[in-house]
Amino acid sequence: MKPFAYHQPAEIFDAARLLTSIEDSKLVAGGMTLIPTLKQRLANPVALVDLSKLGSLKGINDDGATITIGAMTPHAVVAASRLVQAKIPGLAALAAMIGDPAVRSRGTIGGSVANNDPAADYPAGVLGLGATIVTSMREIPAEKFFVGLFETALEPGEIITAIRFPVPLKAGYAKFKAPASRYALVGVFVAKFSDCVRVAVTGAGSGVFRVPPMEEALSQNFDPSAIAAIKVDTDGLTSDIHAEADYRAHLVTVMAKRAVDAALS
């Protein structure tokens, strides 16, 4: 690991200023991805801007029809939140499935979403619930936030401050874990609202995506049997040492059925 400057601002404005004024600087939230990357010398930032002192970015608030989670809220806090468990149990379950206890204690929802790892869990929850990403500059709907592999709509100097989740009628998440990393080989989040059903998949391709045929079928009949015969096209799905594209396509259907089961339980 090469030497770098370290900053720990107390205000979001100062964090944004440091990020834009210091060329090749990086934000660090929980550091679950960035620190290993630095150790492997895959990134060599001049400076790190640590967000851990920004207390305003932590916490979970009930806004009635929505729940707002601060960007620096750890996964373990989301998983253990009685508010989230009561209003969006599928999201609490998702947070409880991330990594191991150490990762859940340090990793943050904002860091995970900003990193947009193609096998991360939170992007499925964010897209599946149709959440809004609140930043230091604006509000971005989930549909426009996830751009591509490790890419998002965030502009230089833009920092996620919170994520606002609509409260669904029902929601569930299921994933097939990679044995070592516990990342999702395939993870599926299903959310039922009064006017629609949303199905979001992570781990299967280069980024999170929705499955319209499953959404249409579940809108007519919110039951695992409604999607049992739906097959996902392998075009664009990932093949690697862990699973071939056709196996991931099969897992999408299996995990989607389990997610619906979880939402109904």
Backbone torsions as a table, in degrees:
resi	resn	phi	psi	omega
1	MET	NA	128.8	-179.1
2	LYS	-85.3	154.1	179.9
3	PRO	-62.3	149.8	177.1
4	PHE	-151.7	157.2	174.3
5	ALA	-77.6	151.9	-177.0
6	TYR	-129.5	126.0	-179.4
7	HIS	-125.2	141.7	-179.9
8	GLN	-132.7	76.0	-176.6
9	PRO	-67.7	156.7	-179.8
10	ALA	-103.1	-7.2	-179.2
11	GLU	-130.6	145.8	-179.4
12	ILE	-62.4	-35.8	178.5
13	PHE	-60.2	-43.7	-179.5
14	ASP	-66.8	-36.8	178.0
15	ALA	-63.4	-44.6	178.8
16	ALA	-64.6	-39.6	179.5
17	ARG	-63.5	-44.6	179.2
18	LEU	-63.3	-41.3	-177.4
19	LEU	-63.2	-38.1	-178.6
20	THR	-85.9	-27.1	-176.5
21	SER	-86.7	-23.2	179.6
22	ILE	-103.8	109.4	-178.4
23	GLU	-63.4	138.2	179.9
24	ASP	61.7	41.3	172.9
25	SER	-100.0	159.5	-178.1
26	LYS	-132.3	144.7	171.5
27	LEU	-79.8	146.0	171.5
28	VAL	-129.4	125.9	177.7
29	ALA	-103.3	-94.1	174.2
30	GLY	-82.5	-25.1	178.8
31	GLY	80.4	12.3	-175.0
32	MET	-67.0	-26.9	175.8
33	THR	-103.2	-41.9	-174.3
34	LEU	-65.6	-45.2	-176.4
35	ILE	-62.1	-48.0	175.1
36	PRO	-59.6	-35.1	178.1
37	THR	-64.5	-40.3	177.1
38	LEU	-65.5	-42.1	-179.3
39	LYS	-61.8	-34.8	179.2
40	GLN	-85.6	1.4	-179.9
41	ARG	57.7	33.4	173.9
42	LEU	-86.5	-12.2	173.5
43	ALA	-143.1	142.7	-178.9
44	ASN	-135.3	66.9	-178.8
45	PRO	-66.3	150.8	176.7
46	VAL	-72.6	-33.8	-177.3
47	ALA	-148.3	150.7	171.9
48	LEU	-111.3	136.3	176.8
49	VAL	-111.4	104.6	-174.6
50	ASP	-86.0	125.7	-176.8
51	LEU	-93.1	3.9	-170.5
52	SER	-65.5	-20.3	-179.7
53	LYS	-88.7	-1.2	-178.2
54	LEU	-87.0	85.4	-177.2
55	GLY	-60.9	-26.7	-179.0
56	SER	-68.4	-14.4	-179.2
57	LEU	-93.9	7.7	-179.1
58	LYS	-114.5	148.5	174.2
59	GLY	119.1	165.1	-178.9
60	ILE	-129.0	127.5	-177.0
61	ASN	-122.4	139.6	176.0
62	ASP	-92.6	114.6	-179.4
63	ASP	-105.5	19.3	-179.8
64	GLY	92.5	-94.0	-179.8
65	ALA	-81.0	-7.7	179.4
66	THR	-136.4	162.3	171.4
67	ILE	-121.9	130.8	179.6
68	THR	-110.0	126.7	-179.3
69	ILE	-115.6	123.8	179.4
70	GLY	-63.2	145.7	-173.2
71	ALA	-60.9	-30.8	-177.4
72	MET	-92.7	14.3	177.7
73	THR	-76.3	123.4	-179.5
74	PRO	-67.1	155.5	179.0
75	HIS	-57.2	-40.2	-177.4
76	ALA	-62.7	-34.5	179.2
77	VAL	-69.3	-40.8	177.2
78	VAL	-63.6	-44.7	-178.5
79	ALA	-61.7	-37.5	-175.4
80	ALA	-90.0	-7.3	-176.4
81	SER	-66.2	122.3	177.4
82	ARG	-66.8	-30.5	177.8
83	LEU	-65.0	-48.7	179.3
84	VAL	-66.3	-41.3	178.8
85	GLN	-60.2	-35.1	-178.3
86	ALA	-78.8	-41.8	-172.7
87	LYS	-94.6	-37.1	178.1
88	ILE	-136.6	70.1	-176.5
89	PRO	-57.5	-30.1	177.9
90	GLY	-62.2	-34.2	179.6
91	LEU	-73.9	-38.9	176.0
92	ALA	-63.2	-40.7	178.6
93	ALA	-64.3	-41.5	177.7
94	LEU	-58.8	-47.8	-178.8
95	ALA	-61.2	-35.5	-179.5
96	ALA	-70.8	-18.1	-179.1
97	MET	-90.4	-7.0	-175.6
98	ILE	-74.0	126.5	171.3
99	GLY	48.4	-133.9	179.2
100	ASP	-125.5	178.5	-177.5
101	PRO	-55.3	-37.3	-180.0
102	ALA	-65.7	-43.7	178.6
103	VAL	-65.2	-42.4	-178.9
104	ARG	-66.6	-27.9	-179.9
105	SER	-78.7	-29.4	-176.7
106	ARG	-103.1	-38.1	-176.9
107	GLY	-67.8	148.2	-177.0
108	THR	-120.5	154.5	-179.8
109	ILE	-64.4	-40.9	180.0
110	GLY	-65.8	-41.3	179.0
111	GLY	-63.5	-41.8	179.2
112	SER	-63.2	-46.0	-177.5
113	VAL	-68.2	-40.6	179.4
114	ALA	-65.9	-35.3	-179.5
115	ASN	-71.4	-35.1	177.7
116	ASN	52.1	49.5	173.2
117	ASP	-64.5	135.8	-176.7
118	PRO	-65.5	-13.4	178.9
119	ALA	-112.5	9.7	179.8
120	ALA	-75.5	156.0	-176.7
121	ASP	-81.7	-44.9	-171.4
122	TYR	-58.1	-37.2	177.9
123	PRO	-55.1	-34.5	177.8
124	ALA	-65.7	-40.0	178.1
125	GLY	-68.0	-40.1	-179.1
126	VAL	-66.5	-47.3	179.7
127	LEU	-73.1	-39.1	-178.9
128	GLY	-63.7	-32.7	179.6
129	LEU	-92.9	-4.1	-178.2
130	GLY	63.8	43.1	-175.8
131	ALA	-72.9	168.4	175.9
132	THR	-117.0	128.0	178.4
133	ILE	-91.1	117.4	-179.9
134	VAL	-95.3	128.3	-178.4
135	THR	-121.3	179.5	177.8
136	SER	-68.6	-8.7	-177.0
137	MET	-119.9	-30.4	-169.9
138	ARG	-167.0	-172.2	173.8
139	GLU	-120.7	133.3	-175.1
140	ILE	-123.0	122.2	176.5
141	PRO	-67.4	148.1	-177.7
142	ALA	-54.5	-35.9	-177.7
143	GLU	-59.8	-27.9	-177.3
144	LYS	-105.7	-1.9	-173.6
145	PHE	-84.6	-46.1	-175.8
146	PHE	-84.7	109.1	-171.9
147	VAL	-94.5	-43.8	-177.7
148	GLY	-173.3	-164.2	-178.0
149	LEU	-58.1	112.0	-177.4
150	PHE	56.8	22.6	-179.3
151	GLU	-119.6	141.5	176.4
152	THR	-134.7	178.2	179.7
153	ALA	-82.3	1.0	-179.1
154	LEU	-62.0	135.5	177.2
155	GLU	-90.9	163.0	176.3
156	PRO	-55.3	129.9	180.0
157	GLY	84.0	-2.2	-179.7
158	GLU	-88.9	131.8	-174.2
159	ILE	-124.2	131.4	175.1
160	ILE	-68.3	129.5	178.0
161	THR	-107.1	-29.6	-179.2
162	ALA	-165.2	166.3	173.8
163	ILE	-129.8	128.8	-176.6
164	ARG	-106.8	120.5	-175.6
165	PHE	-108.4	124.5	170.1
166	PRO	-65.3	143.3	179.0
167	VAL	-85.2	118.0	-179.3
168	PRO	-85.2	171.6	172.6
169	LEU	-71.7	-41.1	177.7
170	LYS	-148.8	152.2	176.5
171	ALA	-158.2	147.2	178.2
172	GLY	-151.6	156.0	179.1
173	TYR	-136.3	140.6	175.5
174	ALA	-143.0	143.4	177.4
175	LYS	-145.3	152.8	171.7
176	PHE	-100.5	113.7	-171.7
177	LYS	-84.3	143.6	164.7
178	ALA	-68.2	131.0	-171.9
179	PRO	-56.8	-40.9	-174.9
180	ALA	-84.9	-51.5	-172.8
181	SER	-85.3	-22.5	-173.5
182	ARG	66.8	10.4	169.8
183	TYR	-67.9	163.5	-177.7
184	ALA	-82.9	117.4	164.5
185	LEU	-64.3	-41.4	169.2
186	VAL	-151.6	131.2	173.5
187	GLY	-130.8	138.6	-178.0
188	VAL	-129.5	127.9	175.2
189	PHE	-110.5	129.8	180.0
190	VAL	-120.9	131.4	179.2
191	ALA	-133.4	129.5	177.9
192	LYS	-105.3	124.7	175.1
193	PHE	-114.7	173.8	-177.7
194	SER	-64.0	-28.0	-175.0
195	ASP	-114.0	-3.9	-177.4
196	CYS	-167.4	169.8	170.2
197	VAL	-124.8	138.4	179.5
198	ARG	-119.1	137.1	178.9
199	VAL	-128.2	119.4	-178.2
200	ALA	-122.7	138.0	-174.4
201	VAL	-119.4	132.8	173.6
202	THR	-121.9	158.6	176.0
203	GLY	85.7	-19.4	-173.8
204	ALA	-87.2	-25.8	-176.5
205	GLY	-137.6	-157.1	-177.9
206	SER	-78.7	-5.4	178.5
207	GLY	-173.5	172.3	-179.4
208	VAL	-68.7	144.8	-179.8
209	PHE	-150.2	161.1	178.5
210	ARG	-99.5	162.8	-179.0
211	VAL	-124.0	87.9	-176.4
212	PRO	-54.1	-42.2	-179.9
213	PRO	-60.0	-37.4	177.5
214	MET	-69.8	-38.3	179.0
215	GLU	-62.3	-42.1	179.7
216	GLU	-65.8	-44.5	-179.1
217	ALA	-64.4	-42.9	-179.4
218	LEU	-71.6	-25.3	175.6
219	SER	-66.2	-30.4	178.2
220	GLN	-83.7	-35.0	-176.6
221	ASN	-152.5	101.5	-176.7
222	PHE	-81.1	79.9	-177.9
223	ASP	-152.1	145.1	-179.5
224	PRO	-54.2	-32.9	-178.3
225	SER	-63.2	-24.2	-177.5
226	ALA	-67.8	-23.3	-176.6
227	ILE	-117.4	6.1	-174.8
228	ALA	-60.0	-32.5	-176.2
229	ALA	-96.4	-0.3	-177.7
230	ILE	-81.9	124.8	179.3
231	LYS	-108.2	138.1	178.8
232	VAL	-91.8	135.4	178.3
233	ASP	-63.8	137.7	-179.7
234	THR	-78.6	-11.3	-179.4
235	ASP	-61.1	122.3	179.8
236	GLY	89.8	-8.1	177.7
237	LEU	-80.7	157.2	-174.5
238	THR	-83.9	137.3	167.7
239	SER	-119.2	125.9	179.2
240	ASP	-150.5	-166.8	-177.2
241	ILE	-67.2	-17.1	-177.6
242	HIS	-89.0	-35.7	-177.5
243	ALA	-167.3	143.6	174.8
244	GLU	-80.9	163.4	-176.9
245	ALA	-59.1	-40.3	-177.9
246	ASP	-67.7	-32.2	177.0
247	TYR	-70.6	-40.3	177.0
248	ARG	-63.4	-39.5	177.7
249	ALA	-60.1	-42.0	177.3
250	HIS	-63.2	-42.2	-178.6
251	LEU	-64.8	-30.1	179.0
252	VAL	-58.4	-45.9	179.6
253	THR	-66.2	-43.0	-178.8
254	VAL	-63.5	-46.5	-178.2
255	MET	-70.2	-33.8	177.4
256	ALA	-63.1	-42.7	177.0
257	LYS	-62.1	-41.5	179.0
258	ARG	-67.5	-35.3	177.6
259	ALA	-64.5	-40.4	177.2
260	VAL	-64.9	-42.1	176.8
261	ASP	-57.3	-44.5	-179.8
262	ALA	-63.3	-39.2	-179.5
263	ALA	-66.8	-31.7	-178.4
264	LEU	-84.3	-15.0	-175.7
265	SER	-80.2	NA	NA
